[in-house]
Amino acid sequence: MSRRKNARRATVASTAVAASVALAAAVLTAPHWTGGTTAGTDADLSAAPGDLVWSDEFDGAAGSAPNPAHWNHETGDHGWGNNELQNYTDNRANSALDGNGNLVITARQETNGTYTSARLTTQNKIEHAYGHIEARIKIPRGQGIWPAFWMLGSDFPDTPWPHSGEIDIMENVGHEPHMVHGTVHGPGYSGANGIGASYTHPQGWSFADTFHTFAIDWSPGSITWSVDGHPYNTITTNDVGTNPWVYDQPFFMILNVAVGGQWPGYPDHTTQFPQQMTIDYVRVYEN
Ligand SMILES: [Ca+2]
């Protein structure tokens, strides 16, 4: 297991104007990436999860909406603080169950050249502190495509980002098809100074080729990231130094596919649309 701190860009966390401004400033001052890779050679598996306390298995009729008791749509085309291109919609063309037990988020290039996609959150519906939080996902692919499974503190936006806390369970940028990233952003360590690590596919294959499970094991003062049961990074209160540890509170979950942005760059002639992120389930277990 390798452990490192990567400087990297912020994930957008903003629906509030004030938070957008703050986040945009953080992002714009953080235009470099100095991260490295973590080989997927860990032999030990995550601790066995405890009782399942919540899940969405995404069972339902093809074309139906994700369960509104669990999921909100966040919509808009304002760039989300990262100069992203997509307009997030609540149209079934951008998010729907597939009838085979999956939620599919589809990023499309529309006939007028613009991009649409979807961003779903569990805010004010499903919020948890601690446990084993896992999703089984087949990510999309391509330059400028940016899928993510992540969380924000439930007090956002009343508590502005990054003081609200952000836990990125899985992010991928299309120009790194063999790599995923796990990161926390908090006060004093956000944007370029977010703390995290990356995990490289053990065979060097694209994560978009098949389903993978992306998880955190989260307990007071500690978060461990894993892919397919292989832990690859642990961050504890020691890692944030004198900065606040803001992860001892409930968080809500987010699933989205962004198109373009400072970190992933932008689609080019190699990028094919539509692109789909297929989510088999999201599960929360007690630790
Ligand atoms: Ca399923």
py3Dmol code that shows the C-alpha trace and the ligand (Angstrom):
import py3Dmol

protein = """\
ATOM      1  CA  MET A   1       0.000   0.000   0.000  1.00  0.00           C
ATOM      2  CA  SER A   2       1.308   3.373  -0.913  1.00  0.00           C
ATOM      3  CA  ARG A   3       0.234   6.572   0.670  1.00  0.00           C
ATOM      4  CA  ARG A   4       0.760  10.015  -0.710  1.00  0.00           C
ATOM      5  CA  LYS A   5      -0.742  13.424  -0.933  1.00  0.00           C
ATOM      6  CA  ASN A   6      -1.669  14.660  -4.334  1.00  0.00           C
ATOM      7  CA  ALA A   7      -2.163  18.231  -5.315  1.00  0.00           C
ATOM      8  CA  ARG A   8      -5.166  18.342  -7.556  1.00  0.00           C
ATOM      9  CA  ARG A   9      -8.145  20.340  -8.581  1.00  0.00           C
ATOM     10  CA  ALA A  10     -11.336  20.654  -6.671  1.00  0.00           C
ATOM     11  CA  THR A  11     -14.433  18.805  -7.549  1.00  0.00           C
ATOM     12  CA  VAL A  12     -17.299  21.165  -7.964  1.00  0.00           C
ATOM     13  CA  ALA A  13     -19.440  21.262  -4.920  1.00  0.00           C
ATOM     14  CA  SER A  14     -21.589  24.238  -5.430  1.00  0.00           C
ATOM     15  CA  THR A  15     -25.174  25.101  -5.882  1.00  0.00           C
ATOM     16  CA  ALA A  16     -25.002  28.330  -3.945  1.00  0.00           C
ATOM     17  CA  VAL A  17     -23.681  31.436  -5.610  1.00  0.00           C
ATOM     18  CA  ALA A  18     -21.404  32.340  -2.757  1.00  0.00           C
ATOM     19  CA  ALA A  19     -19.976  28.868  -2.646  1.00  0.00           C
ATOM     20  CA  SER A  20     -19.558  28.904  -6.412  1.00  0.00           C
ATOM     21  CA  VAL A  21     -17.504  32.033  -6.229  1.00  0.00           C
ATOM     22  CA  ALA A  22     -15.346  30.669  -3.469  1.00  0.00           C
ATOM     23  CA  LEU A  23     -14.878  27.380  -5.227  1.00  0.00           C
ATOM     24  CA  ALA A  24     -14.141  28.958  -8.566  1.00  0.00           C
ATOM     25  CA  ALA A  25     -11.461  31.036  -6.920  1.00  0.00           C
ATOM     26  CA  ALA A  26      -9.974  27.943  -5.365  1.00  0.00           C
ATOM     27  CA  VAL A  27     -10.026  26.099  -8.642  1.00  0.00           C
ATOM     28  CA  LEU A  28      -8.599  28.935 -10.655  1.00  0.00           C
ATOM     29  CA  THR A  29      -5.643  29.204  -8.342  1.00  0.00           C
ATOM     30  CA  ALA A  30      -4.973  25.502  -8.683  1.00  0.00           C
ATOM     31  CA  PRO A  31      -4.207  24.787 -12.321  1.00  0.00           C
ATOM     32  CA  HIS A  32      -1.655  22.069 -11.918  1.00  0.00           C
ATOM     33  CA  TRP A  33      -1.638  18.384 -11.286  1.00  0.00           C
ATOM     34  CA  THR A  34       1.291  16.794  -9.527  1.00  0.00           C
ATOM     35  CA  GLY A  35      -0.208  13.509  -8.548  1.00  0.00           C
ATOM     36  CA  GLY A  36       1.238  10.108  -9.053  1.00  0.00           C
ATOM     37  CA  THR A  37       0.002   6.575  -9.302  1.00  0.00           C
ATOM     38  CA  THR A  38      -0.521   3.882  -6.771  1.00  0.00           C
ATOM     39  CA  ALA A  39      -0.012   0.418  -8.080  1.00  0.00           C
ATOM     40  CA  GLY A  40      -2.845  -1.966  -7.439  1.00  0.00           C
ATOM     41  CA  THR A  41      -0.754  -4.521  -5.695  1.00  0.00           C
ATOM     42  CA  ASP A  42      -2.340  -4.561  -2.285  1.00  0.00           C
ATOM     43  CA  ALA A  43      -2.890  -8.083  -1.149  1.00  0.00           C
ATOM     44  CA  ASP A  44      -5.120  -7.540   1.847  1.00  0.00           C
ATOM     45  CA  LEU A  45      -8.791  -6.890   1.348  1.00  0.00           C
ATOM     46  CA  SER A  46     -11.022  -4.375   3.076  1.00  0.00           C
ATOM     47  CA  ALA A  47     -12.533  -5.270   6.359  1.00  0.00           C
ATOM     48  CA  ALA A  48     -15.733  -7.193   5.809  1.00  0.00           C
ATOM     49  CA  PRO A  49     -18.633  -4.786   5.880  1.00  0.00           C
ATOM     50  CA  GLY A  50     -21.261  -4.988   8.568  1.00  0.00           C
ATOM     51  CA  ASP A  51     -25.018  -4.778   8.236  1.00  0.00           C
ATOM     52  CA  LEU A  52     -26.487  -3.178   5.164  1.00  0.00           C
ATOM     53  CA  VAL A  53     -28.241  -0.056   6.373  1.00  0.00           C
ATOM     54  CA  TRP A  54     -29.301   1.434   3.034  1.00  0.00           C
ATOM     55  CA  SER A  55     -29.046   0.643  -0.648  1.00  0.00           C
ATOM     56  CA  ASP A  56     -30.476   1.512  -4.007  1.00  0.00           C
ATOM     57  CA  GLU A  57     -30.214  -1.484  -6.313  1.00  0.00           C
ATOM     58  CA  PHE A  58     -31.764   0.453  -9.204  1.00  0.00           C
ATOM     59  CA  ASP A  59     -34.368  -2.178  -9.922  1.00  0.00           C
ATOM     60  CA  GLY A  60     -37.260  -0.830 -11.943  1.00  0.00           C
ATOM     61  CA  ALA A  61     -38.738  -0.497 -15.375  1.00  0.00           C
ATOM     62  CA  ALA A  62     -36.547   0.595 -18.257  1.00  0.00           C
ATOM     63  CA  GLY A  63     -36.794   4.322 -18.790  1.00  0.00           C
ATOM     64  CA  SER A  64     -38.092   5.101 -15.323  1.00  0.00           C
ATOM     65  CA  ALA A  65     -36.664   7.775 -13.074  1.00  0.00           C
ATOM     66  CA  PRO A  66     -34.267   7.065 -10.239  1.00  0.00           C
ATOM     67  CA  ASN A  67     -36.258   6.715  -7.011  1.00  0.00           C
ATOM     68  CA  PRO A  68     -37.280  10.257  -6.008  1.00  0.00           C
ATOM     69  CA  ALA A  69     -37.316   9.171  -2.363  1.00  0.00           C
ATOM     70  CA  HIS A  70     -33.540   8.764  -2.687  1.00  0.00           C
ATOM     71  CA  TRP A  71     -32.345  11.079  -5.449  1.00  0.00           C
ATOM     72  CA  ASN A  72     -32.524  14.754  -6.338  1.00  0.00           C
ATOM     73  CA  HIS A  73     -31.614  16.200  -9.711  1.00  0.00           C
ATOM     74  CA  GLU A  74     -29.236  19.119  -9.716  1.00  0.00           C
ATOM     75  CA  THR A  75     -29.635  20.958 -12.998  1.00  0.00           C
ATOM     76  CA  GLY A  76     -27.887  23.765 -14.794  1.00  0.00           C
ATOM     77  CA  ASP A  77     -25.245  24.773 -17.290  1.00  0.00           C
ATOM     78  CA  HIS A  78     -23.256  27.344 -15.337  1.00  0.00           C
ATOM     79  CA  GLY A  79     -19.991  25.416 -15.413  1.00  0.00           C
ATOM     80  CA  TRP A  80     -20.188  24.281 -11.795  1.00  0.00           C
ATOM     81  CA  GLY A  81     -17.072  26.231 -10.819  1.00  0.00           C
ATOM     82  CA  ASN A  82     -14.793  24.212 -13.114  1.00  0.00           C
ATOM     83  CA  ASN A  83     -15.751  25.581 -16.546  1.00  0.00           C
ATOM     84  CA  GLU A  84     -17.598  22.359 -17.258  1.00  0.00           C
ATOM     85  CA  LEU A  85     -19.565  22.294 -20.495  1.00  0.00           C
ATOM     86  CA  GLN A  86     -22.572  20.138 -19.734  1.00  0.00           C
ATOM     87  CA  ASN A  87     -26.087  21.215 -18.946  1.00  0.00           C
ATOM     88  CA  TYR A  88     -27.365  18.907 -16.219  1.00  0.00           C
ATOM     89  CA  THR A  89     -30.990  18.024 -16.818  1.00  0.00           C
ATOM     90  CA  ASP A  90     -33.689  15.956 -15.180  1.00  0.00           C
ATOM     91  CA  ASN A  91     -34.615  14.412 -18.530  1.00  0.00           C
ATOM     92  CA  ARG A  92     -34.825  10.653 -18.788  1.00  0.00           C
ATOM     93  CA  ALA A  93     -32.489  10.913 -21.778  1.00  0.00           C
ATOM     94  CA  ASN A  94     -29.770  11.813 -19.275  1.00  0.00           C
ATOM     95  CA  SER A  95     -30.686   9.618 -16.301  1.00  0.00           C
ATOM     96  CA  ALA A  96     -32.906   6.564 -16.177  1.00  0.00           C
ATOM     97  CA  LEU A  97     -33.092   3.003 -14.992  1.00  0.00           C
ATOM     98  CA  ASP A  98     -32.241   0.509 -17.721  1.00  0.00           C
ATOM     99  CA  GLY A  99     -34.637  -2.255 -16.668  1.00  0.00           C
ATOM    100  CA  ASN A 100     -31.695  -4.548 -15.914  1.00  0.00           C
ATOM    101  CA  GLY A 101     -31.050  -3.302 -12.416  1.00  0.00           C
ATOM    102  CA  ASN A 102     -28.885  -0.329 -13.279  1.00  0.00           C
ATOM    103  CA  LEU A 103     -29.096   3.434 -13.174  1.00  0.00           C
ATOM    104  CA  VAL A 104     -27.588   4.942 -16.316  1.00  0.00           C
ATOM    105  CA  ILE A 105     -26.347   8.516 -16.484  1.00  0.00           C
ATOM    106  CA  THR A 106     -25.862   9.487 -20.114  1.00  0.00           C
ATOM    107  CA  ALA A 107     -23.747  12.397 -21.325  1.00  0.00           C
ATOM    108  CA  ARG A 108     -24.915  13.476 -24.766  1.00  0.00           C
ATOM    109  CA  GLN A 109     -23.825  15.877 -27.439  1.00  0.00           C
ATOM    110  CA  GLU A 110     -27.002  17.491 -28.700  1.00  0.00           C
ATOM    111  CA  THR A 111     -27.638  18.362 -32.334  1.00  0.00           C
ATOM    112  CA  ASN A 112     -26.734  21.999 -31.633  1.00  0.00           C
ATOM    113  CA  GLY A 113     -23.352  20.905 -30.308  1.00  0.00           C
ATOM    114  CA  THR A 114     -24.067  21.470 -26.636  1.00  0.00           C
ATOM    115  CA  TYR A 115     -23.716  18.748 -24.021  1.00  0.00           C
ATOM    116  CA  THR A 116     -26.270  17.401 -21.575  1.00  0.00           C
ATOM    117  CA  SER A 117     -25.810  15.034 -18.661  1.00  0.00           C
ATOM    118  CA  ALA A 118     -27.127  14.399 -15.145  1.00  0.00           C
ATOM    119  CA  ARG A 119     -26.089  14.947 -11.562  1.00  0.00           C
ATOM    120  CA  LEU A 120     -27.982  13.154  -8.814  1.00  0.00           C
ATOM    121  CA  THR A 121     -27.676  13.767  -5.086  1.00  0.00           C
ATOM    122  CA  THR A 122     -29.190  12.252  -1.957  1.00  0.00           C
ATOM    123  CA  GLN A 123     -29.153  15.528  -0.039  1.00  0.00           C
ATOM    124  CA  ASN A 124     -31.880  15.782   2.618  1.00  0.00           C
ATOM    125  CA  LYS A 125     -32.915  12.228   1.712  1.00  0.00           C
ATOM    126  CA  ILE A 126     -30.095   9.780   2.391  1.00  0.00           C
ATOM    127  CA  GLU A 127     -27.337  11.072   4.625  1.00  0.00           C
ATOM    128  CA  HIS A 128     -24.927   9.018   6.659  1.00  0.00           C
ATOM    129  CA  ALA A 129     -21.915   9.343   8.862  1.00  0.00           C
ATOM    130  CA  TYR A 130     -19.407   6.467   8.866  1.00  0.00           C
ATOM    131  CA  GLY A 131     -19.636   2.977   7.509  1.00  0.00           C
ATOM    132  CA  HIS A 132     -18.689   1.191   4.329  1.00  0.00           C
ATOM    133  CA  ILE A 133     -20.072   3.124   1.373  1.00  0.00           C
ATOM    134  CA  GLU A 134     -19.796   1.395  -1.957  1.00  0.00           C
ATOM    135  CA  ALA A 135     -21.037   1.649  -5.535  1.00  0.00           C
ATOM    136  CA  ARG A 136     -20.600  -0.800  -8.391  1.00  0.00           C
ATOM    137  CA  ILE A 137     -20.066   1.251 -11.497  1.00  0.00           C
ATOM    138  CA  LYS A 138     -19.044   0.927 -15.115  1.00  0.00           C
ATOM    139  CA  ILE A 139     -17.636   4.337 -15.889  1.00  0.00           C
ATOM    140  CA  PRO A 140     -17.775   6.114 -19.253  1.00  0.00           C
ATOM    141  CA  ARG A 141     -14.696   6.854 -21.329  1.00  0.00           C
ATOM    142  CA  GLY A 142     -13.110   9.502 -23.498  1.00  0.00           C
ATOM    143  CA  GLN A 143     -11.143  12.724 -23.454  1.00  0.00           C
ATOM    144  CA  GLY A 144     -12.994  15.380 -21.493  1.00  0.00           C
ATOM    145  CA  ILE A 145     -15.323  12.923 -19.712  1.00  0.00           C
ATOM    146  CA  TRP A 146     -15.335  13.185 -15.916  1.00  0.00           C
ATOM    147  CA  PRO A 147     -17.452  10.680 -13.961  1.00  0.00           C
ATOM    148  CA  ALA A 148     -17.631  10.825 -10.182  1.00  0.00           C
ATOM    149  CA  PHE A 149     -19.110   9.145  -7.110  1.00  0.00           C
ATOM    150  CA  TRP A 150     -18.604  11.504  -4.200  1.00  0.00           C
ATOM    151  CA  MET A 151     -20.063  13.123  -1.106  1.00  0.00           C
ATOM    152  CA  LEU A 152     -20.534  16.486   0.531  1.00  0.00           C
ATOM    153  CA  GLY A 153     -21.216  17.360   4.146  1.00  0.00           C
ATOM    154  CA  SER A 154     -24.933  17.533   4.786  1.00  0.00           C
ATOM    155  CA  ASP A 155     -24.666  21.055   6.149  1.00  0.00           C
ATOM    156  CA  PHE A 156     -23.705  22.294   2.666  1.00  0.00           C
ATOM    157  CA  PRO A 157     -24.511  24.950   1.467  1.00  0.00           C
ATOM    158  CA  ASP A 158     -25.364  26.536   4.837  1.00  0.00           C
ATOM    159  CA  THR A 159     -21.787  25.712   5.697  1.00  0.00           C
ATOM    160  CA  PRO A 160     -19.895  26.723   2.549  1.00  0.00           C
ATOM    161  CA  TRP A 161     -17.479  24.489   0.717  1.00  0.00           C
ATOM    162  CA  PRO A 162     -14.816  23.487   1.635  1.00  0.00           C
ATOM    163  CA  HIS A 163     -15.745  23.848   5.299  1.00  0.00           C
ATOM    164  CA  SER A 164     -18.652  21.509   4.582  1.00  0.00           C
ATOM    165  CA  GLY A 165     -16.171  18.798   3.635  1.00  0.00           C
ATOM    166  CA  GLU A 166     -15.981  16.760   0.450  1.00  0.00           C
ATOM    167  CA  ILE A 167     -15.142  13.079   0.110  1.00  0.00           C
ATOM    168  CA  ASP A 168     -14.475  11.951  -3.454  1.00  0.00           C
ATOM    169  CA  ILE A 169     -14.909   8.186  -3.405  1.00  0.00           C
ATOM    170  CA  MET A 170     -14.142   7.814  -7.125  1.00  0.00           C
ATOM    171  CA  GLU A 171     -13.241  10.249  -9.848  1.00  0.00           C
ATOM    172  CA  ASN A 172     -11.843   9.503 -13.279  1.00  0.00           C
ATOM    173  CA  VAL A 173     -10.720  11.846 -16.001  1.00  0.00           C
ATOM    174  CA  GLY A 174     -10.951  10.392 -19.471  1.00  0.00           C
ATOM    175  CA  HIS A 175      -7.337  10.955 -20.431  1.00  0.00           C
ATOM    176  CA  GLU A 176      -6.348   8.583 -17.617  1.00  0.00           C
ATOM    177  CA  PRO A 177      -8.512   5.568 -18.498  1.00  0.00           C
ATOM    178  CA  HIS A 178      -6.571   3.197 -16.245  1.00  0.00           C
ATOM    179  CA  MET A 179      -6.706   5.379 -13.123  1.00  0.00           C
ATOM    180  CA  VAL A 180      -9.199   6.518 -10.512  1.00  0.00           C
ATOM    181  CA  HIS A 181      -8.763   9.030  -7.722  1.00  0.00           C
ATOM    182  CA  GLY A 182      -9.948   9.265  -4.112  1.00  0.00           C
ATOM    183  CA  THR A 183      -9.644  12.610  -2.346  1.00  0.00           C
ATOM    184  CA  VAL A 184     -10.854  14.745   0.537  1.00  0.00           C
ATOM    185  CA  HIS A 185     -11.272  18.493   0.421  1.00  0.00           C
ATOM    186  CA  GLY A 186     -11.641  20.519   3.592  1.00  0.00           C
ATOM    187  CA  PRO A 187     -10.681  23.862   5.073  1.00  0.00           C
ATOM    188  CA  GLY A 188      -6.985  24.460   4.373  1.00  0.00           C
ATOM    189  CA  TYR A 189      -6.693  21.523   1.991  1.00  0.00           C
ATOM    190  CA  SER A 190      -9.039  22.047  -0.907  1.00  0.00           C
ATOM    191  CA  GLY A 191      -8.636  22.508  -4.617  1.00  0.00           C
ATOM    192  CA  ALA A 192      -5.006  21.905  -5.524  1.00  0.00           C
ATOM    193  CA  ASN A 193      -4.312  20.957  -1.929  1.00  0.00           C
ATOM    194  CA  GLY A 194      -6.962  18.290  -1.665  1.00  0.00           C
ATOM    195  CA  ILE A 195      -5.557  15.190   0.019  1.00  0.00           C
ATOM    196  CA  GLY A 196      -5.833  11.893  -1.782  1.00  0.00           C
ATOM    197  CA  ALA A 197      -4.317   9.220  -3.934  1.00  0.00           C
ATOM    198  CA  SER A 198      -4.896   7.425  -7.177  1.00  0.00           C
ATOM    199  CA  TYR A 199      -5.337   3.749  -7.961  1.00  0.00           C
ATOM    200  CA  THR A 200      -4.148   2.212 -11.192  1.00  0.00           C
ATOM    201  CA  HIS A 201      -5.898  -0.783 -12.739  1.00  0.00           C
ATOM    202  CA  PRO A 202      -3.790  -3.835 -11.834  1.00  0.00           C
ATOM    203  CA  GLN A 203      -3.627  -4.895 -15.487  1.00  0.00           C
ATOM    204  CA  GLY A 204      -3.422  -1.352 -16.788  1.00  0.00           C
ATOM    205  CA  TRP A 205      -6.786  -1.680 -18.450  1.00  0.00           C
ATOM    206  CA  SER A 206      -9.434   0.946 -18.786  1.00  0.00           C
ATOM    207  CA  PHE A 207     -11.820   1.186 -15.862  1.00  0.00           C
ATOM    208  CA  ALA A 208     -14.545   1.760 -18.453  1.00  0.00           C
ATOM    209  CA  ASP A 209     -14.203  -1.799 -19.780  1.00  0.00           C
ATOM    210  CA  THR A 210     -16.103  -3.498 -16.950  1.00  0.00           C
ATOM    211  CA  PHE A 211     -17.880  -2.852 -13.652  1.00  0.00           C
ATOM    212  CA  HIS A 212     -15.765  -2.086 -10.611  1.00  0.00           C
ATOM    213  CA  THR A 213     -16.652  -1.454  -6.975  1.00  0.00           C
ATOM    214  CA  PHE A 214     -15.487   1.817  -5.503  1.00  0.00           C
ATOM    215  CA  ALA A 215     -15.729   2.203  -1.747  1.00  0.00           C
ATOM    216  CA  ILE A 216     -14.671   3.940   1.394  1.00  0.00           C
ATOM    217  CA  ASP A 217     -14.436   2.563   4.894  1.00  0.00           C
ATOM    218  CA  TRP A 218     -15.171   5.571   7.034  1.00  0.00           C
ATOM    219  CA  SER A 219     -14.823   5.741  10.801  1.00  0.00           C
ATOM    220  CA  PRO A 220     -14.189   8.552  13.268  1.00  0.00           C
ATOM    221  CA  GLY A 221     -10.939  10.188  12.249  1.00  0.00           C
ATOM    222  CA  SER A 222     -10.164   7.829   9.369  1.00  0.00           C
ATOM    223  CA  ILE A 223     -11.193   7.154   5.761  1.00  0.00           C
ATOM    224  CA  THR A 224      -9.828   4.265   3.658  1.00  0.00           C
ATOM    225  CA  TRP A 225     -10.441   4.072  -0.089  1.00  0.00           C
ATOM    226  CA  SER A 226     -10.671   0.809  -1.990  1.00  0.00           C
ATOM    227  CA  VAL A 227     -11.300  -0.477  -5.492  1.00  0.00           C
ATOM    228  CA  ASP A 228     -12.688  -3.980  -5.959  1.00  0.00           C
ATOM    229  CA  GLY A 229     -11.912  -4.686  -2.311  1.00  0.00           C
ATOM    230  CA  HIS A 230      -8.287  -3.558  -2.524  1.00  0.00           C
ATOM    231  CA  PRO A 231      -7.589  -0.683  -0.125  1.00  0.00           C
ATOM    232  CA  TYR A 232      -5.184   1.843  -1.606  1.00  0.00           C
ATOM    233  CA  ASN A 233      -5.133   4.845   0.687  1.00  0.00           C
ATOM    234  CA  THR A 234      -6.036   5.829   4.245  1.00  0.00           C
ATOM    235  CA  ILE A 235      -6.353   9.398   5.442  1.00  0.00           C
ATOM    236  CA  THR A 236      -6.609  10.201   9.125  1.00  0.00           C
ATOM    237  CA  THR A 237      -6.762  13.270  11.282  1.00  0.00           C
ATOM    238  CA  ASN A 238      -2.966  13.285  11.281  1.00  0.00           C
ATOM    239  CA  ASP A 239      -2.951  13.920   7.524  1.00  0.00           C
ATOM    240  CA  VAL A 240      -4.782  17.232   7.786  1.00  0.00           C
ATOM    241  CA  GLY A 241      -2.291  18.543  10.329  1.00  0.00           C
ATOM    242  CA  THR A 242      -3.562  21.596  12.134  1.00  0.00           C
ATOM    243  CA  ASN A 243      -6.481  21.985   9.705  1.00  0.00           C
ATOM    244  CA  PRO A 244      -9.967  20.889  10.756  1.00  0.00           C
ATOM    245  CA  TRP A 245     -11.094  17.311  10.194  1.00  0.00           C
ATOM    246  CA  VAL A 246     -14.625  17.858   8.916  1.00  0.00           C
ATOM    247  CA  TYR A 247     -15.697  14.223   8.360  1.00  0.00           C
ATOM    248  CA  ASP A 248     -17.285  13.417  11.708  1.00  0.00           C
ATOM    249  CA  GLN A 249     -20.752  14.390  10.502  1.00  0.00           C
ATOM    250  CA  PRO A 250     -23.356  13.094   8.018  1.00  0.00           C
ATOM    251  CA  PHE A 251     -22.665  13.400   4.296  1.00  0.00           C
ATOM    252  CA  PHE A 252     -24.885  12.964   1.255  1.00  0.00           C
ATOM    253  CA  MET A 253     -23.919  11.156  -1.942  1.00  0.00           C
ATOM    254  CA  ILE A 254     -23.558  12.413  -5.506  1.00  0.00           C
ATOM    255  CA  LEU A 255     -23.344  10.641  -8.858  1.00  0.00           C
ATOM    256  CA  ASN A 256     -22.557  12.679 -11.960  1.00  0.00           C
ATOM    257  CA  VAL A 257     -20.843  12.698 -15.336  1.00  0.00           C
ATOM    258  CA  ALA A 258     -19.287  16.036 -16.247  1.00  0.00           C
ATOM    259  CA  VAL A 259     -18.196  16.968 -19.747  1.00  0.00           C
ATOM    260  CA  GLY A 260     -15.115  19.147 -19.825  1.00  0.00           C
ATOM    261  CA  GLY A 261     -13.526  21.215 -17.095  1.00  0.00           C
ATOM    262  CA  GLN A 262     -10.124  22.412 -16.040  1.00  0.00           C
ATOM    263  CA  TRP A 263      -9.021  19.069 -14.705  1.00  0.00           C
ATOM    264  CA  PRO A 264     -10.259  16.652 -17.417  1.00  0.00           C
ATOM    265  CA  GLY A 265      -9.794  19.092 -20.275  1.00  0.00           C
ATOM    266  CA  TYR A 266     -12.317  19.129 -23.079  1.00  0.00           C
ATOM    267  CA  PRO A 267     -13.742  16.670 -25.579  1.00  0.00           C
ATOM    268  CA  ASP A 268     -11.828  16.421 -28.838  1.00  0.00           C
ATOM    269  CA  HIS A 269     -12.182  14.555 -32.118  1.00  0.00           C
ATOM    270  CA  THR A 270     -11.525  11.263 -30.333  1.00  0.00           C
ATOM    271  CA  THR A 271     -14.400  11.662 -27.864  1.00  0.00           C
ATOM    272  CA  GLN A 272     -17.482   9.675 -28.729  1.00  0.00           C
ATOM    273  CA  PHE A 273     -21.002  10.497 -27.572  1.00  0.00           C
ATOM    274  CA  PRO A 274     -23.186   9.438 -25.957  1.00  0.00           C
ATOM    275  CA  GLN A 275     -21.173   8.257 -22.958  1.00  0.00           C
ATOM    276  CA  GLN A 276     -22.802   6.294 -20.150  1.00  0.00           C
ATOM    277  CA  MET A 277     -22.027   5.723 -16.502  1.00  0.00           C
ATOM    278  CA  THR A 278     -23.857   2.551 -15.457  1.00  0.00           C
ATOM    279  CA  ILE A 279     -24.435   2.117 -11.724  1.00  0.00           C
ATOM    280  CA  ASP A 280     -25.501  -1.333 -10.505  1.00  0.00           C
ATOM    281  CA  TYR A 281     -26.008  -0.242  -6.906  1.00  0.00           C
ATOM    282  CA  VAL A 282     -25.076   2.133  -4.136  1.00  0.00           C
ATOM    283  CA  ARG A 283     -24.877   0.531  -0.710  1.00  0.00           C
ATOM    284  CA  VAL A 284     -24.177   1.756   2.810  1.00  0.00           C
ATOM    285  CA  TYR A 285     -23.085  -0.710   5.463  1.00  0.00           C
ATOM    286  CA  GLU A 286     -22.388  -0.252   9.107  1.00  0.00           C
ATOM    287  CA  ASN A 287     -18.772  -0.779   9.901  1.00  0.00           C
TER     288      ASN A 287
END
"""
ligand_1 = """\
1
CA
Ca -28.582 -3.328 -9.465
"""
view = py3Dmol.view(width=600, height=400)
view.addModel(protein, "pdb")
view.setStyle({"model": 0}, {"cartoon": {"style": "trace"}})
view.addModel(ligand_1, "xyz")
view.setStyle({"model": 1}, {"stick": {}})
view.zoomTo()
view.show()
